[in-house]
Amino acid sequence: MKLGNGRRETASYNSRLQITGIGLGITDSDKDHLDLGYDYGSSTQNNGSLRQPTIDFEGHSDPIEQNYTYDDLNRLNLPSSTSRRLCRKRVTYLETGESKS
């Protein structure tokens, strides 16, 4: 899709129609301004929960990768990241299923 500033936004999806990538560049195949990736695990692991998002943008030397783990009830457990700026806080839950602050 062409944006008002002349850049092009692109999106890609897997066979389950889950978003797997969003890009921003000068052409439809170009993602040099922004490249967002979304990994849900292998086809046998994919239960709809995001496993590994990645962020890469112009002027940044290495992509930022995050890894999400989930408990037995498919609730977010421990996010980790290659960047110190992003959240790395263990999520705990009450017996009612609500997350603790």
C-alpha positions as a Python dict, from the first residue, in 0.01 Angstrom:
ca = {
    (1, 'M'): (0, 0, 0),
    (2, 'K'): (140, 340, -96),
    (3, 'L'): (144, 591, 188),
    (4, 'G'): (116, 970, 165),
    (5, 'N'): (492, 1014, 207),
    (6, 'G'): (563, 793, -96),
    (7, 'R'): (677, 495, 110),
    (8, 'R'): (524, 151, 67),
    (9, 'E'): (385, -62, 347),
    (10, 'T'): (374, -438, 295),
    (11, 'A'): (233, -724, 500),
    (12, 'S'): (279, -1100, 481),
    (13, 'Y'): (72, -1380, 629),
    (14, 'N'): (109, -1753, 692),
    (15, 'S'): (-137, -2025, 585),
    (16, 'R'): (-343, -1961, 901),
    (17, 'L'): (-372, -1593, 798),
    (18, 'Q'): (-162, -1481, 1094),
    (19, 'I'): (51, -1174, 1027),
    (20, 'T'): (415, -1281, 981),
    (21, 'G'): (569, -955, 866),
    (22, 'I'): (515, -585, 818),
    (23, 'G'): (758, -381, 614),
    (24, 'L'): (811, -19, 520),
    (25, 'G'): (1028, 86, 229),
    (26, 'I'): (1046, 261, -103),
    (27, 'T'): (916, -36, -308),
    (28, 'D'): (677, -319, -227),
    (29, 'S'): (966, -562, -175),
    (30, 'D'): (1180, -316, 22),
    (31, 'K'): (1184, -322, 404),
    (32, 'D'): (1483, -101, 473),
    (33, 'H'): (1296, 158, 683),
    (34, 'L'): (1111, -88, 907),
    (35, 'D'): (1087, -467, 919),
    (36, 'L'): (866, -633, 1180),
    (37, 'G'): (859, -1013, 1198),
    (38, 'Y'): (620, -1239, 1386),
    (39, 'D'): (698, -1607, 1446),
    (40, 'Y'): (440, -1842, 1595),
    (41, 'G'): (659, -2153, 1607),
    (42, 'S'): (656, -2452, 1376),
    (43, 'S'): (330, -2572, 1224),
    (44, 'T'): (299, -2834, 1500),
    (45, 'Q'): (368, -2577, 1776),
    (46, 'N'): (152, -2296, 1640),
    (47, 'N'): (-143, -2256, 1875),
    (48, 'G'): (-192, -1889, 1785),
    (49, 'S'): (45, -1747, 2046),
    (50, 'L'): (330, -1530, 1927),
    (51, 'R'): (668, -1691, 1999),
    (52, 'Q'): (929, -1457, 1857),
    (53, 'P'): (870, -1105, 1730),
    (54, 'T'): (1162, -920, 1570),
    (55, 'I'): (1209, -549, 1508),
    (56, 'D'): (1457, -405, 1259),
    (57, 'F'): (1464, -45, 1148),
    (58, 'E'): (1678, 198, 956),
    (59, 'G'): (1985, 313, 1147),
    (60, 'H'): (1983, 17, 1386),
    (61, 'S'): (2270, -227, 1339),
    (62, 'D'): (2112, -546, 1477),
    (63, 'P'): (1750, -658, 1486),
    (64, 'I'): (1584, -669, 1826),
    (65, 'E'): (1454, -1017, 1896),
    (66, 'Q'): (1212, -1111, 2167),
    (67, 'N'): (1119, -1459, 2285),
    (68, 'Y'): (795, -1539, 2461),
    (69, 'T'): (727, -1848, 2669),
    (70, 'Y'): (388, -1956, 2793),
    (71, 'D'): (258, -2165, 3083),
    (72, 'D'): (38, -2476, 3051),
    (73, 'L'): (-273, -2257, 3014),
    (74, 'N'): (-112, -2062, 2726),
    (75, 'R'): (-59, -1747, 2935),
    (76, 'L'): (251, -1534, 2885),
    (77, 'N'): (519, -1650, 3127),
    (78, 'L'): (857, -1492, 3063),
    (79, 'P'): (939, -1251, 2783),
    (80, 'S'): (1309, -1214, 2701),
    (81, 'S'): (1486, -989, 2457),
    (82, 'T'): (1818, -913, 2291),
    (83, 'S'): (1766, -548, 2394),
    (84, 'R'): (1799, -420, 2750),
    (85, 'R'): (1535, -156, 2678),
    (86, 'L'): (1255, -407, 2640),
    (87, 'C'): (1060, -579, 2914),
    (88, 'R'): (1205, -889, 3079),
    (89, 'K'): (967, -936, 3367),
    (90, 'R'): (823, -1271, 3469),
    (91, 'V'): (446, -1265, 3463),
    (92, 'T'): (269, -1441, 3750),
    (93, 'Y'): (-99, -1514, 3791),
    (94, 'L'): (-351, -1533, 4074),
    (95, 'E'): (-563, -1845, 4125),
    (96, 'T'): (-845, -1666, 3943),
    (97, 'G'): (-626, -1641, 3634),
    (98, 'E'): (-564, -1266, 3656),
    (99, 'S'): (-207, -1143, 3629),
    (100, 'K'): (-42, -994, 3935),
    (101, 'S'): (97, -642, 3904),
}
